[in-house]
Amino acid sequence: IFQPRRWAVEALARLGAKNILLEYLFLPKDVADPEDRFGEEAVESAAARFLSAWPDDDMFQRLLELSENHMLIGLIETLADYRRAEAMPYFERALEDDYYRLAAKNAFVKMGALSRETLVSSAITPKPHSSSETPSSLRRRRTAVAILSEIGILAEDWRILKKLTAESDVELVVNVSKLATDFASEKERGMIVRRLRKLAHPAPWDLQEEIK
């Protein structure tokens, strides 16, 4: 039962015991049982959130160090509060995981225009490479383009992103096509329309509606 431990973490935070919370987060743990591991992560995530009460540079550096080996929703949220570019590679890695993706997306949105360059680069970078991209990499790229739709892009970003309209993934093409409305030339618009028409028939019904 992890809830009493989560209360203990909250009590330590209220007592100002930031060093104990940090020590707990850095403590190596080997939890074999999946249910116990889920509970442990909930406690760790709470500890990371409570550390936002000390928003100084030393704390940021410690949290950034922690992020090298820990993926936690609370850590993503706390690092996002700093709005510093050094944390964006961590958010980008989190976009590849279904469990952490929403927290990472919210972190990028909070970063706003500062995250554009990272998201553009992420959107055009399949991993390990274009000929054998992993499903998690594709989900990351889809999400990166969706976030860019939310925070907005510049004309220079479109010049980089427009090559994604030639991708085979329908959702990726649809997402990037939404970015074309403000920046695409007349010739590019025609090309995008033809591309979307070609993809519409085999696409799932929800994407067909978006294509229309």
C-alpha positions as a printed Julia matrix, in Angstrom:
212×3 Matrix{Float64}:
   0.0    0.0     0.0
   1.77   3.13   -1.24
  -0.61   5.85   -0.04
   0.84   6.12    3.52
   4.29   6.52    1.98
   2.92   9.21   -0.29
   1.59  11.0     2.84
   5.02  10.66    4.42
   6.57  12.34    1.37
   4.06  15.19    1.65
   4.85  15.58    5.36
   8.58  15.76    4.62
   7.91  18.45    2.01
   5.86  20.49    4.49
   8.71  20.18    6.98
  11.13  21.55    4.39
  13.14  18.32    4.15
  14.18  18.78    0.52
  17.5   16.96    0.98
  15.74  13.87    2.32
  13.35  13.93   -0.65
  16.26  14.2    -3.05
  18.09  11.39   -1.28
  14.99   9.22   -1.6
  14.66   9.94   -5.32
  18.3    9.13   -6.02
  18.2    5.96   -3.91
  18.61   2.84   -6.14
  15.48   0.68   -6.09
  14.84  -2.78   -7.48
  11.1   -3.48   -7.32
  10.23  -6.68   -9.16
   6.45  -6.78   -8.73
   4.67  -4.59  -11.35
   1.97  -3.43   -8.94
   4.54  -2.5    -6.3
   6.59  -0.74   -8.97
   3.57   1.32  -10.0
   3.02   2.36   -6.38
   6.69   3.2    -5.93
   6.59   5.4    -9.01
   3.52   7.22   -7.65
   5.44   8.05   -4.46
   8.53   9.13   -6.4
   6.43  11.27   -8.71
   4.84  12.99   -5.72
   8.28  13.65   -4.23
   9.41  15.26   -7.49
   6.32  17.48   -7.56
   6.88  18.65   -3.99
  10.44  19.65   -4.87
   8.96  22.44   -7.0
   8.71  24.35   -3.71
  12.47  25.09   -4.04
  12.75  26.55   -7.57
  16.4   27.57   -7.56
  19.23  26.72   -9.94
  20.78  24.11   -7.63
  17.48  22.24   -7.45
  17.09  22.43  -11.23
  20.52  20.88  -11.74
  19.75  18.06   -9.3
  16.43  17.36  -11.0
  18.1   17.43  -14.4
  20.64  14.92  -13.11
  17.81  12.74  -11.84
  16.14  12.85  -15.24
  19.07  11.0   -16.81
  17.87   7.72  -15.28
  14.31   8.36  -14.04
  11.17   8.85  -16.08
   8.48  10.29  -13.79
   5.37  12.34  -14.51
   6.03  14.5   -11.44
   9.59  15.13  -12.59
   8.39  16.16  -16.05
   5.91  18.58  -14.5
   8.44  20.09  -12.09
  11.11  20.57  -14.75
   8.54  22.18  -17.04
   7.91  24.84  -14.4
  11.49  26.08  -14.9
  10.87  26.7   -18.63
  14.52  25.97  -19.41
  15.76  24.47  -22.66
  18.09  21.98  -20.94
  15.09  19.86  -19.92
  13.61  19.52  -23.4
  15.55  16.36  -24.41
  13.93  14.7   -21.39
  10.47  15.78  -22.53
  11.23  14.55  -26.03
  12.15  11.08  -24.74
   8.92  11.01  -22.76
   6.9   11.6   -25.95
   7.8    8.06  -27.02
   6.05   6.47  -24.03
   2.26   6.17  -23.9
   2.2    6.65  -20.12
   4.31   9.82  -20.03
   3.3   11.38  -23.36
   0.53  13.65  -22.08
   2.75  15.09  -19.34
   5.52  15.67  -21.89
   3.09  17.29  -24.32
   1.86  19.64  -21.59
   5.47  20.45  -20.71
   6.24  21.47  -24.3
   3.08  23.56  -24.47
   4.13  25.31  -21.26
   7.54  26.01  -22.82
   5.78  27.65  -25.76
   7.85  29.15  -28.55
  11.07  28.13  -26.8
  10.3   24.53  -27.76
   9.77  25.09  -31.49
  13.27  24.17  -32.62
  13.33  20.96  -30.58
   9.88  19.92  -31.8
  10.67  20.63  -35.45
  13.84  18.57  -35.19
  11.97  15.78  -33.43
   9.21  15.73  -36.03
  11.62  15.09  -38.91
  13.84  12.57  -37.09
  12.72   8.93  -37.26
  14.6    6.54  -34.98
  16.67   4.47  -35.31
  16.44   5.55  -38.98
  13.88   6.17  -41.72
  13.96   2.65  -43.18
  13.11   0.94  -39.88
  11.38   3.42  -37.61
  10.03   2.09  -34.32
   6.32   2.61  -33.46
   7.29   4.7   -30.43
   9.4    6.98  -32.62
   6.48   7.49  -35.0
   4.16   8.36  -32.11
   6.74  10.89  -30.89
   6.87  12.54  -34.31
   3.09  12.65  -34.63
   2.83  14.28  -31.23
   5.6   16.77  -31.99
   3.69  18.0   -35.04
   0.44  18.15  -33.06
   2.13  20.31  -30.41
   3.5   22.6   -33.11
  -0.06  23.02  -34.38
  -1.0   24.19  -30.9
   1.89  26.56  -30.19
   2.36  27.79  -33.76
   5.27  27.8   -36.2
   7.2   30.29  -38.33
   7.72  30.28  -42.08
  11.23  28.92  -41.59
   9.78  25.96  -39.69
   7.4   25.16  -42.53
  10.32  25.04  -44.99
  11.73  22.19  -42.87
   8.47  20.43  -42.03
   6.89  20.4   -45.49
   8.85  17.3   -46.51
   6.74  15.33  -44.04
   3.81  15.57  -46.48
   5.55  12.81  -48.45
   5.57  10.42  -45.49
   3.58   7.17  -45.64
   1.89   7.62  -42.24
  -1.53   9.17  -42.76
  -1.83  10.76  -39.31
   1.57  12.43  -39.64
   0.69  13.8   -43.07
  -2.68  15.1   -41.86
  -1.1   16.79  -38.84
   1.6   18.52  -40.84
  -0.89  19.56  -43.53
  -2.72  21.61  -40.9
   0.44  23.68  -40.51
   0.49  24.52  -44.21
  -2.48  26.87  -44.24
  -0.51  29.99  -43.28
   2.78  29.3   -45.04
   2.42  26.95  -48.04
   2.71  28.37  -51.53
  -0.07  27.84  -54.07
   1.97  25.06  -55.68
   2.52  23.38  -52.3
  -1.17  23.64  -51.46
  -2.07  21.84  -54.68
   0.46  19.12  -53.92
  -0.91  18.71  -50.39
  -4.49  18.43  -51.67
  -3.48  15.71  -54.12
  -1.57  13.9   -51.4
  -4.49  14.01  -48.97
  -6.92  12.78  -51.63
  -4.65   9.83  -52.29
  -4.47   8.98  -48.59
  -8.16   9.51  -47.82
  -9.61   6.22  -49.05
  -7.51   3.75  -46.98
  -7.45   6.05  -43.93
  -9.53   5.38  -40.77
 -12.88   7.21  -40.7
 -11.76   9.81  -38.15
  -8.77  10.78  -40.28
 -11.0   10.84  -43.35
 -13.09  13.48  -41.63
  -9.97  15.51  -40.82
  -8.8   15.2   -44.42
 -12.14  16.56  -45.64
